[in-house]
């Protein structure tokens, strides 16, 4: 009955009173309740997650109603934790809960789209009868035709095309590029495989098969902490969030847990109820500060000063005043503190720290016959002699059974030793040592007294050696011989670097607080065996000298024995880097099942070179050198250092050379080079003679330009483009706001300078996305991809130990396809053209001396540069490995859809281990079906569909296949001589399949890929197996390293951690008078993550925009705002040499003076007006940043300092920028919404009147 | 058909039918739209409190006055002479009409000036408020004719109007009665009848379901599930 009729029940209504008439039982219609029941009635619920770099990795129910995704809610069926540990769930946040909006939003890319002018050109060429490749060539070889479409990038004008047509265009462009320029000119950018592994692998597999170049991203994002590989040889390994609950003392520095780690923040709250003390270090009153017992408001970028002052206190009180037994034992066995360092004489009679003493330096190499130059030395107090302990990197390669951390002498039959921390008081001399010092306004070295031993080396020379500990204590200025009272008095000496009083001036934090926190932190660690934790993040890590910030913190943790202990250690959460089934994923992702090695490139040095940001470099590399530097590369620019690093084989170099690698290889083979080694020798000779040059020596030569760029799962041109405007200007040739002069970086030693800067290096940019963002706007082709609720994929995170699926709740909308299917289609179109135009070719790869491979043992004692004639160019030793890979360009599709035979022939492995995968491989053939297509792939396990690809990863990875885990541990057992299979034997029969994780997130299996264990007794904690199983850290010494003895590290003053103030980027130095004469602020530019759009949904989501201001904002302190008459919600412009950005001001008392905070990832496509200064679209957070590289990050071929993809390498920092911020009147706001005319199209650059260094109007 | 018949003989029944059938349909089909669309949460509490109370008190009494005075023989039963009846009606009407007018204008000002309320307004919210105010204004304007007539002792127009309305309600329409009535009354009538026409499409539907039973119902109501507890 109807609602109304149901109410006509007066006579039939029964009413029963109860509670004395206060209550009434009625029989009214309850039909209205159906509305609520209908709300919770669905076609189906699927389990998926958000394939983004938010680290959440949360399990979500996706509700499908009437065939459409209606909304999502949190799943709450995670496996339980153990007693006395809160569960992980509910996981998810407001951002994830808003995601479903995108599926049917106006931003959705629904069809393949092509820049209209390009499509018209292409169709015209095709209609004139040209073959696709010839058609593409005709466009590229005519500069006018090319400019017609490159000059309007970013200005709209997309039209629809069919899948067949776009895949043909892309394939034609790729084939043309391979033919004309080389496969290493085809670039791909996609970040964070862990967020959707199959989607990442789709593009990287295609690129790897054709010889293209996936770029690294973790370093480019500056989420990679170089301090981690520097200290532990480990990319990043951190405790899961649940381990916070095991801590009893926590310092949080520069990571806004409740805001950006929302699903995990409950552990942060819960552990306080358990009694843990929480200290927050933050320049602003951030959300996480509210949880803290103590707030240390250190000025932005000064964390190192703060933590080094704490280290001073810990050294003084726990190592000198009294010797805390736990710390001593930990330091001796698991850190490099007892390692001996040669002292290097300086001209003034003082000394500086030199390199580590090696076994090879001593008589008879201390009994070491193998890799003795790579084995470090301690002083054994039992034998009163120097000894070579197990575990240093020399034991890792070419020798089995001694690469472990047992405190044993490697030579003397495994005799137990006790490494001496300090030689003070034993047969020593005191010498003056200078330590590099960088604090503003202070002396450039610290002169300190250090106890040392005088020894005679194998070559007869006399030398002074001291332990790392003795040097460290001296650097910190800890008074060794003084009484406790005098040491305490030193705390108040502001003239002595690294004391609590000294840091007060730099950080603004009260010395009493530093003293108290240092004591509490250490005391807690001593009582609990290391349950003190520091949680850190981008706020600390995104600085140019981020490694100094982090190493200061890591030093505190190492001194207190916290690393590797449950509830303790270094918890760095920046980016979802934890690709748990990595070892199973890598062969699929980089097509290592078909050819090895794969071509890869370091993102930061690539973008520094190819967006021509180096041309604007104002920072002089010499100004970064330490006063004690040998400085054999003095006078080199930062870009020059990158060239040196590439030719020494330290950094990768794609594009490799100034010629097509196919041509180079063919020439070598034509000259009679039959084997790979002969080709390598031929190429090395050509390089030495100068006949062949590295592309990076002349990045502006059109022969060296990258030509095709694929971007998928990324916002490369938008939020990820540090130096956004330079990308627009040089890489894309689009309208840009670059204000600085491009001749700043003119002075170079290694690079050819060209007066004419290149415009529009890229022939083709393809963006694959489900939404039109700041990247797609600049692409030539946009392909519609499946959303996170429309595809099958895998997802893992460092925040919890579970592996998650993404599931296809509904079929991909409109014409979209999953990334796996998109690249499959491109591969298919490519194969057809490739067979016709390319055939079978030999490709030459220049591969750096890779981390975790024998080639990481490059040059042990000093840097020798073949180009300078200091040594011979030896591929794989003093220069890159030169490898030959055969490419059948007609079989790309077949190889894409099948798991290749190399997995059986050569096995699989990771991190220097390898194991047999035959059984897993054969089982996959049965479960995935076998390819029936005739050709190389016939009969091989199929990867045709997405789930098949997921199954392949799960079957090959030790984390998801117990048998593989067991074998991996057995491989490591052999290497280390330790018993390790017990870590996985309980789960040896476990096999996690895709349908399993769709049923419930599954906890992974303990694997040697990672340093923590999955157990019913402890939470995942990084370095756990290093400490508890005595597996060495993958560093030179095998221990956690305080000391970095590489020549460049010493040159740049970073052998030890030192406080280095934020770098002066000089971008706001010469602002035009037109800007400077009006009220303005000069502010430090901070770009943290926000509450309304980290990654799980973006800042263009209507729901998020509704929650806060509806468009881009910049936060400014109340006092600063008042000083220039700025009111909340006024328009502001931020300008510097890099460009300008326009946004609304958020005026808040939360922000400290001197800082402008623009939250990351605000899109250029939403409510961004023009900038009055550049007259171009107002820009984004990166319009005022420019990337700058750090030479110490380029070191390679040196044990832990060796390049690995996303593992070590230059990072793209962006926190040191200063901007001019001024208020804009509403009348100055121009939305720039008018038709494109010729004048506007021609004016790519901002008008000269505002260009820097010249006067304004 | 002449216009008078169309406007005052046919139109009232169209408006009345739409009013009743429309309300019924909306109640049955669009339960989730059956609301007063209160903007109380969105701010300007002071002007809302005063405006809303003045408005509702004024309008309720005017409705009561129209109903009792024009449709019931209450005054005849009480032996109130027609002139006195009209004086009472006019004075009460003006009094409450002014209260409602003040309240209504306050609500209008709030709806236009408070950006949150404006953003939350459906176009019909503004329309119905303006229409009500126009009808109210016309009603007050009729006094320009009524009061001089009263001073002269004439109540004929009012009695004709009363007879006309009773005829409409009794399904015996006499539109010809209005042929010589001053236009201001007719205009007020047309606006008033149109209110009924648009009623089901606006927030006015809340009038049907004013929860007056809260005044006497039990504190706690517990519903049975069909088949249980009966």
Interface residues (C-beta under 8 A of the other chain):
Chain A: X2 X3 X4 X14 X17 X18 X19 X21 X22 X23 X24 X25 X26 X27 X28 X30 X32 X35
Chain B: X24 X27 X28 X31 X32 X217 X218 X219 X220 X221 X222 X223 X224 X225 X226 X229 X230
